[in-house]
Amino acid sequence: MIIDCDPGVDDAMAFIAAARWADLVGITTVAGNVPLVHTTANACRLRSLLGLDVEIHSGADGPLVGVQEFATHVHGETGLGDVVLPESDRGADSDDAVGYLVETTRSEEGLHLVPIGPLTNVALALRADPGLADRVASITLMGGSALGVGNVSAVAEFNVFADPEAADEVFRSGARLTMIGLNLTHQVRMGAVHAAQCRTVGSPVGDAMTGLLEFYTKFHLAEEEVSDGPVHDPCAVLAVTHPELFTLEDRHVQVELAGSHTRGMTLVDERGARASAAANCRVAYGVDADAVIALVMQAVREG
């Protein structure tokens, strides 16, 4: 697995899950939740925290078109809430994420690419080498939404909204796509109860997860008056490592680029045999949420 990410509170949770459950080959970073300088630094700190022996390559510092959207109100100014991880003694291995994606998928076919941030790096890699779409086992992305559920607008999810043109290119690439969208991730929620459990682990990983969940809890209490929130990005990792926990359906999905109220929407054709085009994506609809949370918690305890 290669993770393309913009850490990010829930990206950090995805790292913890991947460190335990995935054969992680490498990491690429992109601007998204916070600027690229922070997403890359956070990835390097998380690599050190988890003892990962993988390369990190930084990538796009903005979208294909327009101005970068950030989510600092959700993730804090530097991306990990108020969690302060030790500085890493190893920085990024290069600033050529696109080259890394192309060359690594050429040298080892059958890798799963798991983008959990804006899709800019992936789109640029597909531009550089369209054959990447056929070489990867899947592009399993956390992004978009079925059933008209949005979080930036009424219908648009952040990762797609942050670079709709890139998402459009990925969805039209012909790659074996799986979309883990908001309609799925909102079924998997963690918060104060889980933070308390993590606090008892007594390890650096447990302490970090405690801080991440406590920050998340404060945000969702302020915004929604609930003491838990969806843990989006670990779901994409675990959809690859534990696919039996997810219910997927083949659908045609396209990205809205022009609508004044719907830019960034992933339009999922739910008409079955009457769909206007052939399916280009497997869309997640159901999940064993308790099992997913149990896997995340096990990864924390064993981290």
C-alpha positions in Angstrom: 0.0 0.0 0.0 1.0 3.6 -0.8 -0.8 6.3 1.2 -1.2 9.7 -0.3 -2.2 12.0 2.5 -2.6 15.5 4.1 -2.2 14.9 7.8 -4.7 15.8 9.4 -6.1 14.4 12.6 -7.8 11.4 11.0 -4.9 10.9 8.6 -2.8 10.4 11.7 -5.3 7.7 12.8 -5.0 6.1 9.4 -1.2 6.0 9.8 -1.7 4.1 13.1 -4.1 1.6 11.4 -1.8 1.2 8.4 1.3 0.6 10.6 -0.5 -2.4 12.2 -2.6 -3.8 9.4 -1.0 -2.9 6.0 2.1 -3.7 4.1 3.0 0.0 3.8 5.4 0.7 0.9 5.6 4.5 1.0 3.9 7.7 1.7 3.3 10.8 -0.4 2.0 14.1 0.9 -0.2 16.9 -0.5 -1.6 20.2 0.6 -5.1 19.8 1.9 -6.2 19.9 5.6 -3.2 22.3 6.1 -0.4 23.6 3.9 2.1 21.2 2.4 4.9 22.2 4.8 2.8 21.0 7.7 1.4 17.8 6.1 4.9 16.7 5.2 6.3 17.5 8.6 3.4 15.7 10.2 3.9 12.6 8.0 7.6 12.5 9.0 6.8 12.8 12.7 4.2 10.1 12.4 6.7 7.9 10.6 9.1 8.3 13.5 6.4 7.7 16.2 5.3 4.5 14.6 8.8 3.2 13.7 7.9 3.0 10.0 10.8 2.2 7.6 9.3 3.8 4.5 10.1 6.7 2.3 8.0 10.0 2.3 7.8 12.2 -0.8 6.2 15.6 -0.7 4.0 16.6 -3.6 1.5 19.3 -4.8 1.2 22.4 -2.7 -2.0 23.4 -4.4 -4.8 22.3 -6.6 -4.7 22.0 -10.4 -7.0 25.0 -10.7 -7.7 27.8 -8.3 -6.7 28.5 -4.7 -6.1 25.9 -2.1 -8.8 25.3 0.5 -7.7 24.3 4.0 -9.5 22.8 7.0 -7.5 24.3 9.8 -10.8 24.9 11.7 -11.2 21.1 11.9 -7.5 20.0 12.3 -5.8 23.0 13.9 -3.2 25.4 12.4 -0.6 22.7 11.9 -2.8 19.7 11.3 -2.7 17.5 14.4 -4.9 19.5 16.6 -3.1 20.3 19.8 -1.0 17.1 19.7 2.7 17.9 19.7 4.9 15.1 18.4 8.6 15.1 18.7 10.6 16.5 15.7 11.6 13.8 13.3 15.3 13.3 12.7 14.5 12.3 9.1 12.8 14.6 6.7 11.1 13.9 3.4 13.1 11.8 1.0 12.2 14.0 -2.0 9.7 16.6 -3.2 8.8 14.5 -6.2 5.7 12.6 -5.1 4.6 12.2 -8.7 7.8 10.7 -9.8 7.7 8.3 -6.8 4.2 7.2 -7.6 5.0 6.5 -11.2 8.3 4.7 -10.6 7.2 2.7 -7.7 4.1 1.4 -9.4 6.3 0.5 -12.4 8.7 -1.5 -10.3 6.0 -3.3 -8.3 2.7 -3.9 -10.0 -0.4 -4.6 -7.9 0.1 -2.0 -5.2 -3.0 -0.5 -3.6 -2.9 3.3 -3.8 -4.9 4.9 -0.9 -5.4 8.7 -1.3 -6.9 10.2 1.8 -6.4 13.9 0.9 -7.1 15.9 -2.3 -6.3 13.9 -5.4 -3.8 16.3 -7.0 -0.8 14.1 -6.7 -2.7 11.1 -8.2 -4.1 13.1 -11.1 -0.6 14.5 -11.9 0.8 10.9 -11.7 -1.9 9.7 -14.1 -1.0 12.6 -16.5 2.6 11.7 -16.4 1.9 8.0 -17.0 -1.7 6.9 -17.8 -0.6 3.3 -17.5 -0.5 3.7 -13.8 -4.3 3.2 -13.8 -3.8 -0.4 -15.0 -0.9 -1.2 -12.9 -2.3 -0.5 -9.4 -4.6 -3.1 -7.8 -6.9 -0.3 -6.7 -7.2 3.4 -6.0 -9.1 3.3 -2.8 -9.9 6.9 -1.9 -11.4 8.6 1.1 -13.4 11.3 -0.6 -16.7 12.2 -2.1 -20.0 10.9 -1.0 -23.0 9.0 -2.1 -26.6 9.9 -1.1 -25.9 13.7 -1.3 -24.1 14.1 2.0 -21.5 16.9 2.1 -19.3 18.6 4.7 -18.0 21.6 2.8 -21.2 22.4 1.1 -24.6 20.6 1.1 -23.3 18.0 -1.4 -19.5 18.3 -1.6 -16.9 16.5 0.6 -13.6 18.3 1.4 -11.0 16.2 -0.4 -12.9 16.4 -3.7 -14.0 20.0 -3.2 -10.3 21.0 -2.6 -9.4 19.9 -6.1 -12.4 18.9 -8.2 -10.5 18.9 -11.4 -8.0 16.4 -10.1 -10.8 14.2 -8.8 -12.5 14.4 -12.2 -9.4 13.1 -13.9 -9.0 10.3 -11.4 -12.6 9.2 -11.8 -12.3 9.2 -15.6 -8.9 7.4 -15.6 -10.2 3.8 -15.9 -8.4 2.7 -12.7 -10.1 0.3 -10.4 -11.6 2.8 -8.1 -13.2 2.4 -4.7 -14.8 5.4 -3.1 -15.0 5.5 0.7 -17.3 8.6 1.1 -18.9 10.5 3.8 -22.1 8.4 3.6 -19.9 5.5 4.8 -17.4 7.2 7.2 -20.2 8.9 9.2 -21.2 5.4 10.3 -17.8 4.9 12.0 -17.5 7.3 15.0 -15.0 7.6 17.8 -14.7 10.2 20.6 -14.5 10.7 24.3 -15.1 7.1 25.3 -12.3 5.9 23.0 -10.0 8.6 24.1 -10.3 7.4 27.7 -9.5 3.9 26.6 -6.4 5.1 24.7 -5.2 7.0 27.7 -4.8 3.7 29.6 -2.5 2.2 27.0 0.5 4.0 28.4 2.6 4.3 25.2 3.6 7.2 22.9 1.1 5.9 20.3 -1.7 5.6 22.9 -0.9 9.2 24.2 -1.0 10.6 20.6 -4.3 8.9 19.8 -5.7 10.2 23.1 -4.8 13.7 22.1 -6.2 13.4 18.6 -9.5 12.0 19.8 -9.8 14.6 22.6 -9.2 17.4 20.0 -11.8 15.8 17.7 -14.3 15.5 20.6 -13.9 19.2 21.4 -14.5 20.2 17.8 -17.6 18.0 17.4 -19.0 19.2 20.7 -18.7 22.8 19.6 -20.0 22.2 16.1 -22.6 19.5 16.5 -23.1 19.1 20.3 -22.1 15.4 20.1 -19.1 13.8 21.8 -17.9 11.7 18.9 -17.1 12.2 15.2 -16.5 10.2 12.0 -13.0 8.8 11.6 -12.9 9.1 7.8 -9.4 8.1 6.7 -8.8 4.9 8.6 -11.8 3.5 6.8 -10.0 3.7 3.4 -7.0 1.9 4.8 -9.1 -0.9 6.4 -11.3 -1.2 3.2 -8.1 -2.5 1.6 -6.8 -4.7 4.4 -10.2 -5.9 5.7 -12.6 -5.7 2.7 -15.0 -8.2 4.2 -16.2 -5.5 6.6 -17.5 -3.2 3.9 -20.5 -3.4 1.5 -19.7 -2.1 -1.9 -21.8 -1.5 -5.0 -20.7 -0.8 -8.6 -21.8 2.7 -9.7 -21.0 5.4 -12.3 -19.6 8.4 -10.5 -18.7 11.7 -12.0 -17.4 15.0 -10.4 -19.4 18.2 -10.8 -17.0 21.0 -11.8 -19.3 23.9 -12.8 -22.3 24.0 -10.6 -22.7 27.2 -8.5 -24.1 25.2 -5.6 -22.7 21.7 -6.5 -19.0 22.2 -7.5 -17.1 19.3 -6.0 -20.1 17.0 -5.7 -19.6 13.3 -6.6 -22.7 12.5 -8.6 -23.4 8.8 -8.1 -25.9 7.3 -10.5 -28.2 5.1 -8.4 -30.5 4.1 -11.3 -29.0 0.6 -11.8 -29.6 -0.7 -15.3 -31.0 2.7 -16.3 -27.7 4.4 -15.5 -26.4 6.8 -18.1 -23.0 5.2 -18.3 -21.2 2.0 -17.2 -19.9 1.7 -13.6 -16.5 3.2 -13.1 -16.2 2.9 -9.3 -17.1 0.7 -6.4 -18.9 2.8 -3.9 -19.0 1.9 -0.2 -22.5 1.9 1.5 -22.3 -0.4 4.5 -19.7 -1.2 7.2 -19.3 -3.2 10.3 -18.4 -0.1 12.3 -17.8 -1.9 15.6 -15.2 -4.2 13.9 -13.5 -1.2 12.2 -13.2 0.6 15.5 -11.9 -2.6 17.2 -9.1 -2.8 14.6 -8.2 0.8 15.1 -8.1 0.3 18.9 -6.0 -2.8 18.5 -3.5 -0.9 16.4 -3.3 1.7 19.1 -2.6 -0.9 21.8 0.0 -2.7 19.7 1.6 0.5 18.3 
